[in-house]
Amino acid sequence: MTSAQVDKGQPDGPESAEAVTAGEGYQRGLGARQIQMIAIGGAIGTGLFLGAGKAIDRAGPSLILAYAIAGLVIFFIMRALGELLMYRPVSGSFSEYAREFLGPFFGFVTGWTYWLFWVVTGITEVTAAATYMTYWWDIPQWLSALVFTVILYGANLISVKLFGELEFWFSMVKVTAIIGMILICAGVLTIGFSDAGDTATVANLWNDGGFFPEGIGGTLMTLQIVMFAFLAVELVGVTAGESKDPKTVLPKAINTVPWRIAVFYVGALIMILSVVPWSNFKPGVSPFVAAFEEMGLGIGAAIVNFVVLTAALSSCNSGMYSTGRMLRDLALNGQGPKAFTRLTRNGLPLAGTTFSAALMLVGVWINYQWPGEAFNYVVSFATISGMWAWIMILVCQIRYRAKADRGELPQSSFKAPGAPFSSWFALGFIGLVIVMMAIDEDARISLYCAPLWGLILGVSYLTLKSRNPGNTSFAKR
């Protein structure tokens, strides 16, 4: 049975989840503990540990507000995804929903775009991880990249449970580091120890040029950096087909979004910017490292380097996992090579994961040989391709809710609050981010790449459709 066949009947309830998983062939190897940490870790990456330095330089303390508003939008996106997941939990969630509610072409575009997003992200993250290793040892960057890629590739081929365990511990390192940083800053503010004790005060949030030192425009220009930091939060949706109890676990994981954003982003930034004035932070320098140095805690640089290394490996690990599943979903629907449909005895998509891992290695080699503008152009595409998945989630949820309210489809057991208005608001916010990207010369290149990628996908889709005239996967449902 293909996933396209599974789509034809989806009664809401536990039986639906089991039927879909049986049709997909995956094994339920991810427990509640692992899903929770995948959800938490998905929102914590190098965008926070490193990218926040550039954003602070552009917006000052008002970056806190940007993260808070963006966090609300992310919550709306995740609740929209949760409503769809409880209606029909499938491993290829984004492309499956796009295929059902918008047509086969959008399923094709969404699947391949999300796959490309993780391949590009995997290339950048494994390269970054290799760079971080040079902090301790003088070893060739290509060697570290090769070792990391092979290890993560091997782990993803052993079992989905091992992937979950790796993500659990990767996320645990990131969470522990941020909580530790918050506690240290709280100690500096209340007790006054460390070199920053005399100048640490909450008033630093508005003393140096006010809360908006660069104006509202400066805050708006950080939105693409802020949204980039949240990319991968939707990964929990890809785990739906391999969760032991998706009807219980996934809603709990999604509902943790508000407090983890409040603590790990808003809370951490409030504490850091209270201890150290915003003007002391510079682009390209981790605000965590800078804060430790201001406090006279030199060991903090080594700690943060380890945490950022962990964040990069976590992202690459997630890329290995998601690309194999997305390619298999496309192949099951006749929109990718048939070889990608095969699973190992452990229920793992060997061909798709291997193909993606090989491309990640090629990307690392290209980056090593030609670390110029061409590679940077490819990397810049990650943000817009990741946001495409969010757009599809929101549009599909709006379409689904309309059909469910008319009685054409069963109601989800996990409705998005405020929908469809919350989904329209999130779409409008993403549109604002895209406008800001068009204004920003550093981010504009990604908008040039998007039409080219769309043209490639359009030609590919029409070619596949013409060569497979009898394939029902290309017929709108």
N, C-alpha and C positions, 0 to 999 in steps of 0.2 A: 504493500500500500504506500502510495506517495503522500507527501504532505498536502498536495493539492486535493487528493481524495479525502484525506482526513478533514479538510476544511468544510466539506459539504454538510456535516451535521455537528453542531456544537451545543448540546444542552448545557446550561450553566450548572455547575456543581462539581464535586470531586470526580464523578465518572468522566466528565469531559477532560479533565487534566490527565487522567490515566489513559484514556483512549488516544489522546494526542501523543503522549510519550510512547505508547506502544507502537503507534504508527511511525514515529520518527526513528525508533530503534535505540534511543539513548538510555542510559541507566541513571537511576536516581541516586547520585553519589554525594550531593551537596546538602548538608544538614543545616539546621537553624543557625548554629554558631558560625559556620562558614559564610552563609548568605548575609548575616548581619555585618560581618567584618568586610565582606566584599562591597556591601552597600556603603559602609563608612569609609573604607579606603578609596573607593572610586572617586570621592570628592576631595581627596587630599593627595596632591602630587607636586611636581616641580613648579607648577603654576603658583602655588602658595610659597614654597620654600625658596624659590629663586625669583619668579616673575613678579612677586609683590614688590620687590625693590624698585623696579622701573615704574610701577603704578604709584607707589608712594611719592616718588620724585615728581610725577605729573600732577597728582591730585592732593597730596598732603593728607591730613586726617579725614577729609571727606571720602576717602577710599572706603572707609568703614561703612558709610551710607550706601556706596555703590555695591559693596558685597552684600549688604542686608537686602537691598531691593532685588538684586540678581538672585539672591538665595530664595526669595519669595517666588520669583519666576521659575526657578528650578523646582521648587516644591509643586507648583502648578503642573509643570511638565511631568514630574514623577507620579503625581496622582492621576493625571490623564493616562499615563502608561499603566499604572496599577489597575485602573478601570478596565482597560483592554485586556490586561493579563488575566484578570479574574473572569472575564468573559470567555477567553480562550488562551490558555497559557501554552505558548510554543517557543521553541528554541530560536527560531529565526524571526523573532517577534516583529521587528520594525518592517522588514520587507514583507512578511506575511500579512500584516495589517494594511500596509500600503497596497498590496496586491488585492486584498478583499474589498477595501472601501474606495480605492481610487483607480484600480485597474492593473493589469499585468505589467504595463510599461513602468508605472511608478514602483511596483515591487521590484522590478529589474534594476531600476536606477538606485533605489534605496539600498538594496542588498550589495550591489557592487560599490556604491559610494561609501557605505559603512565599512566594507572590507578594505577599501583603499585607505580610509581614515586610519584604521588600525595598523596597516602595513607601514604607512608613512610615520605614524606615531612610534611604532616599534623600531624603525630605523633610527629615528632621532633619540629615542630613549636608550637604546643599547649603545649608541655612540656616546651619549652623555655619560652613561655608566662607566664606559671605558675611560673617559676623560677624568672622572672622579677618582678612579683608581690611581692615577698618577700623583694624587695628593700624598699617598703613602709610599708608593714604589715607582721606580723609573722603569716601567715596562712598556713595550709597544702597544699603542692603542688598539691596533687591529687584533692583537692576540687576546686582549681582555674581551673585546667585542665577540670574537669567535667563541671563547670559552663560555661566556654568559649565554649566547644564543643557543649553543649546543646543550647546555645544562637545562635551560628552560624548555627547549624543544623536547628533550628526553623526558622531563617531568610531565609535560602535557600528553605524552604518549603512553605513560604508565597507567594512569587512571584519573578520572575527573576529581576523585577524592583528594589525590595528591595536589592537583591544581588548587583545590579549595584550601588545603592546608598551607600551601605556600602563600596564598593570598591572605589567609588569616594572620600568619606571622609577619608578613610584610606590612599589613595594615596595623598590626599591634605595635610595631616599631614606630610608625608614623604617629599614631594616636598617643603613645607614651611620650614621645618627644614633645608634642605640642602641649600636652597637659603639664609636663615638667616645666616647659618654658613659661606657661601661664602661672604656675605656682611660684617659680623663681621671681618673676616680675611682681607678683602680688606681695612676696616677701620684701622686695626692694621698696615698694610703695608704702608698706605698712611699718616695717622694721627699720628700713633705711640702710641695710648693709650693702656692700659692694661700692665700687668707685662712682656709680651713678646715683647713690643714695641721696646726695645733697640736691640734685637737680630733678630727681624723679617726682613727678606730680601729674595728676589727672589734668591739670590746667594746661599741660603741653598740647592737649588736643585743640586748644583755641588761642593760646598765647602768641604763637609764631605766625602771624598773618591771618589769624582766624581759622575757622573750621574749613572754609573754602579758600585757601591761600592762592590758588591758581584760577579761581572763579569756577562757575558752574561748567563752563566749557572744558576746563581741565579735567573735571570729574567725568564728564561725558566721554572724553577721549580715552578714558581707561576702561570703558565697558568691554571692548574686545579682549583686553587682557584678563578682566574679571571673568568673562564667560569662558575663555579658554581654560581657566583654572578649574572650571566645573565639568569640562568634557570628560566623559567616561563614567559619570554618575549613572547614566542609563544602562550600564553594563549589567546591572542586576536583572534587567529584562531578558537578556540573552540566556541567563541561567534557568529560566522558567521550566524548560523541558527536562532539566536534570536536578531539580530541587526535590527533596524527599516529600515535602508537604507544601506545595506552592500556594494552596488556598489559605494557609495559615502563616507561613514564613514570609512570603513576599509582601503582604500588606504591612506586617510589623516592620520589615526592613525599610519600606518606603516611608512609613510614618516617622522614622528616625531622622528624616532629612532636615526638618526645621531645627532641631536641637543640635545636630552635628555641625550645621552651617553656623548657628549662633555661637557655638563654643569654639570650633576649630578655625573659623575665619574671623567673624566679628569679634569674638572674645579675645582671640590671640592678638589681633591688630590693635584693639583698645589697650591691652596691656603693654605691648611693645612700644606703641606711640606715646603712651603715658610715661614710660621709663626713659625713652630716648626721643628728643625732639625730631619731628619728621624731616627737617632740613639736613639732618645728619646722615640720612640714608641716600645711597647712590644707586643708579641703574647698574645691573650686572652683578651686584653684591647682594647676597641673601640678607634680608632684614634680620633674620635670626642670628646669623654670624655677626652682623654689625652690632646688634643689641648685646650679645655676649662680650664683644670687644669693649663696648662702652662701659659695661659693668666690670671690666677687668677680669673676666673669666675666659682666659685664652683657650681652655680646653673645649669651649663651646664650638669653635670652628671645626675641630675634628669630629665632634658629635654630630653637628649639622651635616658635614660632608658624608658621614655614614648614613644619616637619615635620607639625604637626597639620593644617595646611591640606591638605597632600599626603594625609594619612591620610583626611580627610573626602572629598576628591575621589576617592580610590581606592575608598572604600565606595560612593559614588554611582555610579561607573563600573561596579562589580560589580553594583549593583542594576539598572542599565539592561540589562546583559547577561543576568542570570538571570531577570528578569521576563518578557522576551520568549520565552525558551525554555520557561518553565513554562506560560505561557499557551498556547503552541503545543501542548505535550504534552496539556494539558487539552482543547483544541479537537480534536486528532486522535482523542481518545477520546470525542467527543461530549459533553464536559462543559464546553464553552466555545463562544463564537461561532465559526462556521466561518471568518470572516474572519481569525482568528488563525493558521490553518493555512498561509497563503501565505508563500512565501519569495521574496526578491529573487534576481536572477541570481547574486549572490555567496553565496547560501545563508543569508541573514539574515532573521529573523522581523520584518519591517517593522511590521505592524499591532500586534502585541503590544508591541513596544518603544515605538512611538509612543503607544499608549494609556497605558502606564505612565509615560512621560516627561511626558505631559500632566497626569496626576494629581499627579506630583511638583511641577509648576509650580503647580497649584491649591493644593496643600498649602503651598507657600512663600507664596502670596498670603494664604491663611487665617492663617498664622502672622504675617504682616506686619500684617494688619487686626485680628486678635483674638488677641494673644499671651497668652491667659489660660489658665484651668484646662482648658477643653475640649480645647485642642490638647495639653496635657500628658498628658491621659488617653489620647489616641490614641497618643502616643509611648510611654507606659508599656507598651503592648501588644507592643512589639517583642521584649522578652525572652521572654515566654511563648510567642509564636508561633514564635520561632527555636528554642526548646527542643523544640517539638512535632516539628520535623524530626528532631532527635536521637533522640527517643523512637521515632519510626517506623523510623529506621535500625536501632536496637537490636532492636526487636520483630521486624522483618522478617528480620534476620540470624538470630535465634533460630529463627524458623519455617523459614527456608531451610536452616540447618544440620541441623535435625531431618529434613527431607525428603531432603537430600543423603545423610545417614548411612543412611537407609532405602533408598537407591538409587532414589528417585523422581525425583531431579534430579541432573545432573552435578556433581561436586565442583569447587569453585573452586580455581584455582591459587594463591590468596593467602589462606590461611585465617587467621582472627583467632586469635591466641594466647590460650589459656585459655578460649575460648568453649565453651559458653554462659555459664560462670560469670562471666567478665569483663563480658559484656553485662548480666547480671542485676545485678552490682555497680554498673555505670554507671547502670542504671535506678533503683536504690535511691538513689544519690547525687543524681540529678536530682529524685527525690521529696523528698529532704531539702531541696534548694534551694527547691522549691515551698513546703514548710512554712515555711521561713525568710521567704519572700516574703509569706506569709499573716500572719506575725507582725509584719513591718516595715510600718509605716503608709505609708511612702513608696512601697513596691513593691506594696502590697496591691491597688491599683486595677486592676492588670493582670489579677488573678484575677477581678475583677468583669467585665471586658471579655470574657474568654474564653468564658463561657457564652453571652453575647449573640451573639458571632461564631459560635459553634457552632449556635445556634438559626437564625441567618440562613442558614448553610450547609445545615442540615438541611432547611429549608423549600425552599431553592433546588434541592437535590438531588431531593427528592420531586416538585417541579414539573417539572423536566427529565425525570425518569423517566416521569412520567405522560403527558407530551407526546411521548415517543419510545419507545412500548412495544416496537417491534421492534429497538431499538438494543442489540446484544449487549454494548456497553461497560458496560451497567448490570446485566449478569448476572454472578454470581460464577463465577470460573473453577474 
